Amino acid sequence: MTNKINSVAEYIETLPEERKEIIEKLRKVIKENLPAGFEESISYGSIGYVVPLEIYPQGYHVETNTPLPFIGLSNWKNHISFSHWGIYINKELLEWFKDEYAKQAKYKLSMGKACVNLKRMNDIPYNLIGQLCRKISVFEFIEMYEKAFVKK
């Protein structure tokens, strides 16, 4: 993203009208289900849910002055991207998510390592996204992240 977005409200204002309602619904599901400690922010030019530096001052290993990313929500030309670091780091959680997605969505899962590409706006498994958000506390995520990325 080339423009500097300073707030979630500004980000949403940039969205096409047909995506605003969907992003707002996803935000609501995430915020209602996210364990305490995570914080909504603008992260890498889109909506992010991060471990704030007050909780994890070491920050993200690539940019130590940046809060540790946990969930990302962004609009793309042909899809909405929902990124979740837990399914990237934790194989069991990824397998659970894939199994549940197959049960709760009509269409095939499209994803990268951590990014779920929501291409069909009428088939977003909001309930599953809420379930996934509840699966990991902020401190469990920090522990998983450190095991996966921090060299001791």
N, CA and C atoms as a LAMMPS dump frame, in Angstrom:
ITEM: TIMESTEP
0
ITEM: NUMBER OF ATOMS
456
ITEM: BOX BOUNDS ff ff ff
-5.0000000000000000e+02 5.0000000000000000e+02
-5.0000000000000000e+02 5.0000000000000000e+02
-5.0000000000000000e+02 5.0000000000000000e+02
ITEM: ATOMS id mol type element x y z
1 1 1 N 0.846 -1.16 0
2 1 2 C 0 0 0
3 1 3 C 0.897 1.23 0
4 2 1 N 0.653 2.155 -0.893
5 2 2 C 1.524 3.315 -1.013
6 2 3 C 1.108 4.461 -0.108
7 3 1 N -0.183 4.596 0.2
8 3 2 C -0.638 5.663 1.071
9 3 3 C -0.382 5.296 2.518
10 4 1 N -0.089 6.305 3.333
11 4 2 C 0.118 6.07 4.75
12 4 3 C -1.227 6.163 5.451
13 5 1 N -1.71 5.054 5.945
14 5 2 C -2.961 4.979 6.672
15 5 3 C -2.628 5.062 8.156
16 6 1 N -3.316 5.933 8.88
17 6 2 C -3.007 6.147 10.289
18 6 3 C -4 5.532 11.261
19 7 1 N -5.165 5.109 10.777
20 7 2 C -6.148 4.539 11.686
21 7 3 C -6.992 3.505 10.954
22 8 1 N -7.652 2.668 11.735
23 8 2 C -8.531 1.665 11.163
24 8 3 C -9.676 2.346 10.418
25 9 1 N -10.2 3.422 10.978
26 9 2 C -11.277 4.166 10.311
27 9 3 C -10.826 4.668 8.942
28 10 1 N -9.611 5.199 8.854
29 10 2 C -9.071 5.651 7.566
30 10 3 C -8.949 4.489 6.591
31 11 1 N -8.487 3.345 7.071
32 11 2 C -8.353 2.178 6.208
33 11 3 C -9.722 1.779 5.632
34 12 1 N -10.704 1.719 6.489
35 12 2 C -12.043 1.323 6.045
36 12 3 C -12.602 2.329 5.036
37 13 1 N -12.313 3.603 5.23
38 13 2 C -12.776 4.63 4.283
39 13 3 C -12.217 4.408 2.884
40 14 1 N -11.045 3.79 2.781
41 14 2 C -10.432 3.566 1.463
42 14 3 C -11.037 2.384 0.718
43 15 1 N -11.831 1.577 1.404
44 15 2 C -12.368 0.348 0.808
45 15 3 C -13.508 0.637 -0.164
46 16 1 N -13.657 -0.218 -1.175
47 16 2 C -14.846 -0.137 -2.023
48 16 3 C -16.087 -0.393 -1.164
49 17 1 N -17.179 0.24 -1.489
50 17 2 C -18.409 0.124 -0.694
51 17 3 C -18.8 -1.323 -0.429
52 18 1 N -18.695 -2.189 -1.439
53 18 2 C -19.14 -3.575 -1.276
54 18 3 C -18.268 -4.374 -0.301
55 19 1 N -17.083 -3.853 0.056
56 19 2 C -16.203 -4.569 0.987
57 19 3 C -16.292 -4.021 2.415
58 20 1 N -16.749 -2.79 2.57
59 20 2 C -16.786 -2.174 3.905
60 20 3 C -17.592 -3.004 4.896
61 21 1 N -18.777 -3.429 4.502
62 21 2 C -19.642 -4.19 5.405
63 21 3 C -18.996 -5.519 5.8
64 22 1 N -18.345 -6.15 4.865
65 22 2 C -17.705 -7.45 5.133
66 22 3 C -16.521 -7.274 6.082
67 23 1 N -15.69 -6.287 5.816
68 23 2 C -14.541 -6.016 6.701
69 23 3 C -15.038 -5.659 8.102
70 24 1 N -16.08 -4.832 8.185
71 24 2 C -16.629 -4.462 9.495
72 24 3 C -17.156 -5.699 10.235
73 25 1 N -17.807 -6.606 9.52
74 25 2 C -18.313 -7.823 10.157
75 25 3 C -17.157 -8.7 10.626
76 26 1 N -16.118 -8.829 9.816
77 26 2 C -14.938 -9.597 10.226
78 26 3 C -14.276 -8.957 11.44
79 27 1 N -14.149 -7.634 11.441
80 27 2 C -13.578 -6.926 12.605
81 27 3 C -14.374 -7.227 13.859
82 28 1 N -15.694 -7.167 13.741
83 28 2 C -16.556 -7.419 14.895
84 28 3 C -16.333 -8.833 15.424
85 29 1 N -16.296 -9.808 14.538
86 29 2 C -16.075 -11.203 14.948
87 29 3 C -14.715 -11.34 15.631
88 30 1 N -13.696 -10.756 15.042
89 30 2 C -12.353 -10.839 15.629
90 30 3 C -12.335 -10.189 17.003
91 31 1 N -12.823 -8.964 17.088
92 31 2 C -12.772 -8.228 18.359
93 31 3 C -13.597 -8.888 19.461
94 32 1 N -14.73 -9.493 19.101
95 32 2 C -15.56 -10.165 20.101
96 32 3 C -14.946 -11.471 20.598
97 33 1 N -14.038 -12.042 19.839
98 33 2 C -13.483 -13.356 20.18
99 33 3 C -12.013 -13.35 20.544
100 34 1 N -11.329 -12.278 20.324
101 34 2 C -9.897 -12.21 20.589
102 34 3 C -9.636 -12.131 22.093
103 35 1 N -8.773 -12.978 22.622
104 35 2 C -8.459 -12.91 24.049
105 35 3 C -7.846 -11.561 24.434
106 36 1 N -7.963 -11.243 25.701
107 36 2 C -7.403 -9.994 26.229
108 36 3 C -5.899 -9.932 25.964
109 37 1 N -5.411 -8.737 25.736
110 37 2 C -3.979 -8.514 25.542
111 37 3 C -3.613 -8.132 24.128
112 38 1 N -4.339 -8.628 23.151
113 38 2 C -4.092 -8.238 21.766
114 38 3 C -4.697 -6.859 21.54
115 39 1 N -4.154 -6.154 20.575
116 39 2 C -4.583 -4.782 20.313
117 39 3 C -4.806 -4.579 18.821
118 40 1 N -5.893 -3.888 18.477
119 40 2 C -6.16 -3.562 17.075
120 40 3 C -5.321 -2.348 16.695
121 41 1 N -4.757 -2.386 15.488
122 41 2 C -3.919 -1.276 15.019
123 41 3 C -3.85 -1.32 13.497
124 42 1 N -3.147 -0.363 12.958
125 42 2 C -2.759 -0.444 11.558
126 42 3 C -1.392 -1.115 11.558
127 43 1 N -1.314 -2.221 10.866
128 43 2 C -0.094 -3.014 10.845
129 43 3 C 0.216 -3.36 9.392
130 44 1 N 1.347 -2.923 8.915
131 44 2 C 1.757 -3.171 7.534
132 44 3 C 0.706 -2.682 6.523
133 45 1 N 0.129 -1.522 6.803
134 45 2 C -0.772 -0.871 5.864
135 45 3 C -2.199 -1.366 5.865
136 46 1 N -2.532 -2.285 6.774
137 46 2 C -3.908 -2.762 6.856
138 46 3 C -4.269 -2.992 8.326
139 47 1 N -5.441 -3.554 8.561
140 47 2 C -5.886 -3.78 9.937
141 47 3 C -5.106 -4.942 10.521
142 48 1 N -4.581 -4.74 11.715
143 48 2 C -3.823 -5.789 12.377
144 48 3 C -4.226 -5.929 13.827
145 49 1 N -4.009 -7.099 14.339
146 49 2 C -4.204 -7.392 15.755
147 49 3 C -2.853 -7.9 16.234
148 50 1 N -2.279 -7.176 17.164
149 50 2 C -0.884 -7.372 17.528
150 50 3 C -0.727 -7.563 19.03
151 51 1 N 0.447 -8.075 19.406
152 51 2 C 0.856 -8.086 20.799
153 51 3 C 1.594 -6.761 21.01
154 52 1 N 1.017 -5.853 21.783
155 52 2 C 1.645 -4.537 21.93
156 52 3 C 3.013 -4.623 22.607
157 53 1 N 3.829 -3.638 22.326
158 53 2 C 5.187 -3.602 22.898
159 53 3 C 5.165 -3.545 24.427
160 54 1 N 4.081 -3.045 25.011
161 54 2 C 3.978 -3.018 26.483
162 54 3 C 3.95 -4.441 27.047
163 55 1 N 3.407 -5.381 26.281
164 55 2 C 3.349 -6.78 26.727
165 55 3 C 4.583 -7.552 26.264
166 56 1 N 5.025 -7.277 25.044
167 56 2 C 6.178 -7.991 24.481
168 56 3 C 7.141 -6.953 23.895
169 57 1 N 7.974 -6.346 24.752
170 57 2 C 8.855 -5.254 24.306
171 57 3 C 9.906 -5.675 23.282
172 58 1 N 10.19 -6.977 23.164
173 58 2 C 11.158 -7.44 22.171
174 58 3 C 10.66 -7.156 20.755
175 59 1 N 9.351 -7.119 20.573
176 59 2 C 8.775 -6.838 19.262
177 59 3 C 8.991 -7.961 18.263
178 60 1 N 8.623 -7.657 17.052
179 60 2 C 8.706 -8.595 15.943
180 60 3 C 10.164 -8.764 15.545
181 61 1 N 10.624 -9.99 15.348
182 61 2 C 12.052 -10.251 15.122
183 61 3 C 12.609 -9.554 13.878
184 62 1 N 11.764 -9.267 12.919
185 62 2 C 12.233 -8.597 11.705
186 62 3 C 12.366 -7.096 11.935
187 63 1 N 11.474 -6.537 12.743
188 63 2 C 11.481 -5.113 13.067
189 63 3 C 11.206 -4.987 14.56
190 64 1 N 12.252 -4.933 15.358
191 64 2 C 12.097 -5.03 16.807
192 64 3 C 11.321 -3.872 17.435
193 65 1 N 11.173 -2.764 16.761
194 65 2 C 10.376 -1.657 17.308
195 65 3 C 8.917 -1.754 16.86
196 66 1 N 8.535 -2.872 16.262
197 66 2 C 7.189 -3.11 15.756
198 66 3 C 6.512 -4.168 16.613
199 67 1 N 5.251 -3.921 17.01
200 67 2 C 4.539 -4.939 17.791
201 67 3 C 4.464 -6.27 17.034
202 68 1 N 4.423 -7.33 17.798
203 68 2 C 4.37 -8.688 17.243
204 68 3 C 3.019 -8.919 16.562
205 69 1 N 3.004 -9.172 15.244
206 69 2 C 1.73 -9.38 14.549
207 69 3 C 1.113 -10.727 14.896
208 70 1 N -0.214 -10.744 15.003
209 70 2 C -0.937 -11.972 15.285
210 70 3 C -1.982 -12.254 14.199
211 71 1 N -2.828 -11.267 13.92
212 71 2 C -3.856 -11.402 12.889
213 71 3 C -3.795 -10.184 11.982
214 72 1 N -3.979 -10.414 10.696
215 72 2 C -4.067 -9.319 9.73
216 72 3 C -5.355 -9.455 8.935
217 73 1 N -5.91 -8.321 8.577
218 73 2 C -7.144 -8.29 7.803
219 73 3 C -6.97 -7.222 6.732
220 74 1 N -6.993 -7.643 5.475
221 74 2 C -6.75 -6.67 4.41
222 74 3 C -7.576 -6.971 3.169
223 75 1 N -7.841 -5.924 2.427
224 75 2 C -8.61 -6.008 1.203
225 75 3 C -7.663 -6.041 0.009
226 76 1 N -7.927 -6.947 -0.906
227 76 2 C -7.185 -7.044 -2.148
228 76 3 C -8.178 -6.99 -3.304
229 77 1 N -7.687 -6.883 -4.487
230 77 2 C -8.556 -6.738 -5.65
231 77 3 C -9.577 -7.872 -5.756
232 78 1 N -9.126 -9.111 -5.609
233 78 2 C -10 -10.262 -5.822
234 78 3 C -10.368 -11.041 -4.563
235 79 1 N -9.94 -10.559 -3.411
236 79 2 C -10.271 -11.273 -2.173
237 79 3 C -9.987 -10.407 -0.956
238 80 1 N -10.445 -10.89 0.177
239 80 2 C -10.075 -10.332 1.469
240 80 3 C -9.126 -11.337 2.099
241 81 1 N -8.058 -10.841 2.662
242 81 2 C -7.07 -11.715 3.287
243 81 3 C -7.23 -11.666 4.808
244 82 1 N -7.342 -12.833 5.405
245 82 2 C -7.352 -12.999 6.854
246 82 3 C -6.102 -13.799 7.195
247 83 1 N -5.148 -13.151 7.839
248 83 2 C -3.881 -13.818 8.189
249 83 3 C -3.872 -14.124 9.682
250 84 1 N -3.388 -15.293 10.023
251 84 2 C -3.338 -15.709 11.43
252 84 3 C -2.002 -16.409 11.673
253 85 1 N -1.165 -15.793 12.495
254 85 2 C 0.162 -16.353 12.748
255 85 3 C 0.11 -17.69 13.478
256 86 1 N -0.956 -17.915 14.234
257 86 2 C -1.064 -19.189 14.951
258 86 3 C -1.128 -20.373 14.016
259 87 1 N -1.859 -20.242 12.904
260 87 2 C -1.942 -21.362 11.962
261 87 3 C -0.667 -21.498 11.144
262 88 1 N 0.15 -20.459 11.134
263 88 2 C 1.452 -20.526 10.473
264 88 3 C 2.456 -21.268 11.364
265 89 1 N 2.392 -21.002 12.651
266 89 2 C 3.372 -21.546 13.593
267 89 3 C 2.995 -22.939 14.1
268 90 1 N 1.707 -23.18 14.313
269 90 2 C 1.256 -24.376 14.999
270 90 3 C 0.562 -25.327 14.028
271 91 1 N 1.218 -26.431 13.711
272 91 2 C 0.704 -27.385 12.721
273 91 3 C -0.628 -28.001 13.148
274 92 1 N -0.778 -28.311 14.436
275 92 2 C -2.033 -28.89 14.913
276 92 3 C -3.189 -27.907 14.733
277 93 1 N -2.933 -26.649 15.029
278 93 2 C -3.962 -25.626 14.852
279 93 3 C -4.312 -25.471 13.373
280 94 1 N -3.323 -25.521 12.514
281 94 2 C -3.567 -25.443 11.075
282 94 3 C -4.437 -26.605 10.613
283 95 1 N -4.131 -27.81 11.056
284 95 2 C -4.926 -28.978 10.659
285 95 3 C -6.354 -28.87 11.17
286 96 1 N -6.513 -28.42 12.409
287 96 2 C -7.856 -28.199 12.949
288 96 3 C -8.615 -27.2 12.071
289 97 1 N -7.949 -26.105 11.729
290 97 2 C -8.595 -25.066 10.924
291 97 3 C -9.018 -25.614 9.561
292 98 1 N -8.128 -26.338 8.909
293 98 2 C -8.458 -26.908 7.595
294 98 3 C -9.652 -27.855 7.682
295 99 1 N -9.664 -28.709 8.69
296 99 2 C -10.777 -29.644 8.869
297 99 3 C -12.089 -28.903 9.104
298 100 1 N -12.047 -27.923 9.974
299 100 2 C -13.259 -27.166 10.287
300 100 3 C -13.72 -26.322 9.1
301 101 1 N -12.773 -25.787 8.357
302 101 2 C -13.14 -24.995 7.176
303 101 3 C -13.924 -25.855 6.193
304 102 1 N -13.473 -27.061 5.991
305 102 2 C -14.159 -27.982 5.075
306 102 3 C -15.585 -28.266 5.544
307 103 1 N -15.798 -28.262 6.849
308 103 2 C -17.133 -28.511 7.402
309 103 3 C -18.027 -27.273 7.354
310 104 1 N -17.421 -26.099 7.485
311 104 2 C -18.213 -24.881 7.676
312 104 3 C -18.348 -24.006 6.435
313 105 1 N -17.58 -24.268 5.402
314 105 2 C -17.649 -23.454 4.18
315 105 3 C -18.058 -24.341 3.008
316 106 1 N -18.703 -23.745 2.038
317 106 2 C -19.17 -24.499 0.869
318 106 3 C -18.055 -24.746 -0.131
319 107 1 N -17.098 -23.834 -0.205
320 107 2 C -16.08 -23.886 -1.248
321 107 3 C -14.724 -24.246 -0.666
322 108 1 N -13.838 -24.658 -1.532
323 108 2 C -12.481 -25.075 -1.169
324 108 3 C -11.701 -23.934 -0.511
325 109 1 N -10.905 -24.296 0.475
326 109 2 C -10.041 -23.347 1.165
327 109 3 C -8.929 -22.876 0.24
328 110 1 N -8.726 -21.567 0.188
329 110 2 C -7.62 -20.974 -0.561
330 110 3 C -6.747 -20.245 0.446
331 111 1 N -5.493 -20.7 0.561
332 111 2 C -4.623 -20.048 1.543
333 111 3 C -3.153 -20.214 1.205
334 112 1 N -2.361 -19.312 1.782
335 112 2 C -0.924 -19.414 1.759
336 112 3 C -0.49 -19.968 3.11
337 113 1 N 0.697 -19.611 3.581
338 113 2 C 1.198 -20.152 4.843
339 113 3 C 0.375 -19.697 6.043
340 114 1 N 0.002 -18.443 6.078
341 114 2 C -0.788 -17.919 7.193
342 114 3 C -2.03 -17.188 6.72
343 115 1 N -2.131 -16.929 5.434
344 115 2 C -3.199 -16.102 4.883
345 115 3 C -4.315 -16.947 4.286
346 116 1 N -5.521 -16.714 4.778
347 116 2 C -6.709 -17.332 4.208
348 116 3 C -7.284 -16.319 3.225
349 117 1 N -7.392 -16.722 1.971
350 117 2 C -7.907 -15.844 0.93
351 117 3 C -9.414 -16.039 0.825
352 118 1 N -10.154 -15.058 1.301
353 118 2 C -11.611 -15.122 1.293
354 118 3 C -12.093 -14.537 -0.027
355 119 1 N -12.31 -15.416 -0.99
356 119 2 C -12.647 -14.994 -2.349
357 119 3 C -14.145 -14.901 -2.583
358 120 1 N -14.903 -15.704 -1.886
359 120 2 C -16.36 -15.727 -2.074
360 120 3 C -17.001 -15.017 -0.885
361 121 1 N -17.44 -13.796 -1.12
362 121 2 C -17.937 -12.95 -0.044
363 121 3 C -19.214 -13.509 0.596
364 122 1 N -19.902 -14.397 -0.099
365 122 2 C -21.112 -14.994 0.463
366 122 3 C -20.827 -16.326 1.167
367 123 1 N -19.558 -16.685 1.314
368 123 2 C -19.193 -17.949 1.948
369 123 3 C -18.027 -17.757 2.928
370 124 1 N -18.118 -16.718 3.724
371 124 2 C -17.08 -16.477 4.727
372 124 3 C -17.517 -17.169 6.019
373 125 1 N -16.699 -18.068 6.545
374 125 2 C -17.081 -18.795 7.766
375 125 3 C -16.791 -17.959 9.021
376 126 1 N -17.639 -16.971 9.261
377 126 2 C -17.439 -16.05 10.383
378 126 3 C -17.333 -16.792 11.709
379 127 1 N -18.171 -17.791 11.909
380 127 2 C -18.135 -18.553 13.156
381 127 3 C -16.78 -19.23 13.349
382 128 1 N -16.246 -19.801 12.294
383 128 2 C -14.936 -20.453 12.366
384 128 3 C -13.832 -19.444 12.683
385 129 1 N -13.904 -18.28 12.08
386 129 2 C -12.909 -17.245 12.364
387 129 3 C -12.97 -16.846 13.838
388 130 1 N -14.174 -16.734 14.367
389 130 2 C -14.317 -16.456 15.798
390 130 3 C -13.727 -17.556 16.653
391 131 1 N -14.003 -18.811 16.289
392 131 2 C -13.44 -19.94 17.033
393 131 3 C -11.911 -19.901 17.006
394 132 1 N -11.35 -19.636 15.84
395 132 2 C -9.896 -19.578 15.705
396 132 3 C -9.306 -18.477 16.574
397 133 1 N -9.955 -17.327 16.589
398 133 2 C -9.456 -16.205 17.4
399 133 3 C -9.386 -16.561 18.878
400 134 1 N -10.3 -17.377 19.361
401 134 2 C -10.339 -17.742 20.781
402 134 3 C -9.307 -18.792 21.168
403 135 1 N -8.696 -19.455 20.212
404 135 2 C -7.854 -20.631 20.477
405 135 3 C -6.546 -20.335 21.206
406 136 1 N -6.012 -19.118 21.058
407 136 2 C -4.675 -18.843 21.588
408 136 3 C -4.69 -17.548 22.398
409 137 1 N -4.242 -17.62 23.641
410 137 2 C -4.107 -16.407 24.458
411 137 3 C -2.854 -15.647 24.012
412 138 1 N -2.755 -14.421 24.437
413 138 2 C -1.594 -13.614 24.056
414 138 3 C -0.302 -14.266 24.557
415 139 1 N -0.32 -14.833 25.754
416 139 2 C 0.899 -15.423 26.306
417 139 3 C 1.223 -16.771 25.658
418 140 1 N 0.207 -17.52 25.291
419 140 2 C 0.444 -18.756 24.529
420 140 3 C 1.054 -18.424 23.171
421 141 1 N 0.568 -17.365 22.552
422 141 2 C 1.115 -16.972 21.262
423 141 3 C 2.572 -16.531 21.384
424 142 1 N 2.883 -15.758 22.385
425 142 2 C 4.276 -15.327 22.597
426 142 3 C 5.173 -16.552 22.76
427 143 1 N 4.728 -17.515 23.541
428 143 2 C 5.514 -18.74 23.755
429 143 3 C 5.714 -19.494 22.434
430 144 1 N 4.644 -19.638 21.65
431 144 2 C 4.743 -20.32 20.349
432 144 3 C 5.698 -19.572 19.425
433 145 1 N 5.559 -18.256 19.396
434 145 2 C 6.406 -17.418 18.539
435 145 3 C 7.879 -17.574 18.925
436 146 1 N 8.176 -17.501 20.214
437 146 2 C 9.558 -17.625 20.661
438 146 3 C 10.149 -18.989 20.329
439 147 1 N 9.353 -20.041 20.488
440 147 2 C 9.846 -21.391 20.149
441 147 3 C 10.159 -21.486 18.653
442 148 1 N 9.359 -20.833 17.855
443 148 2 C 9.514 -20.933 16.394
444 148 3 C 10.572 -19.996 15.834
445 149 1 N 10.744 -18.81 16.428
446 149 2 C 11.566 -17.785 15.767
447 149 3 C 12.708 -17.186 16.586
448 150 1 N 12.639 -17.275 17.891
449 150 2 C 13.666 -16.612 18.713
450 150 3 C 14.762 -17.596 19.023
451 151 1 N 15.975 -17.248 18.628
452 151 2 C 17.127 -18.102 18.917
453 151 3 C 17.636 -17.809 20.309
454 152 1 N 17.805 -18.87 21.057
455 152 2 C 18.242 -18.725 22.466
456 152 3 C 19.74 -18.929 22.557
